[in-house]
Each structure stands twice: as structure tokens, then as C-alpha cells.
């Protein structure tokens, strides 16, 4: 069975500096019953909030701008 991402919203604390890794896009498929890892880049130390399937994960971009949530 395939799981299709219906909605993925990412909000940064400042103006649109948050980006998903290029692998994420329309019609992507995720493996069932496995943790979903989402990552990307943002301004250094920027707060990141990921909302996905009624779950919310928060993190902060590293000094080099990379971030990741599971």
C-alpha cells in the first residue's frame, strides 16, 4: 500500500527562507509503517514547524542552515 502526501505545510519564523530538499514534490510516495524524515534548508537558527497528517514537529535550523524532522 502506498501513502500519498496530501498536505505538507512548512512555516519559518521569517519571510519564506525555508526550503524542502528537492526530493520532496507532488505525487511522491512514502513507505508504509515507517517514520517519515523531512529535511531542507533555512536561514541559520531559524525556527521550523512541519505539519503533516495531524502531527506537528518543530526544530531549528543548524548554524549551516540545514534542518530535519522525523
ABEGO torsion letter per residue (X at the ends): XBBBBABBBBBBABBGABBBBAABBBGBBBBBGBBBBBBEBBBBGBBBBBBBGGBBBBBBBBAAGBBBBX
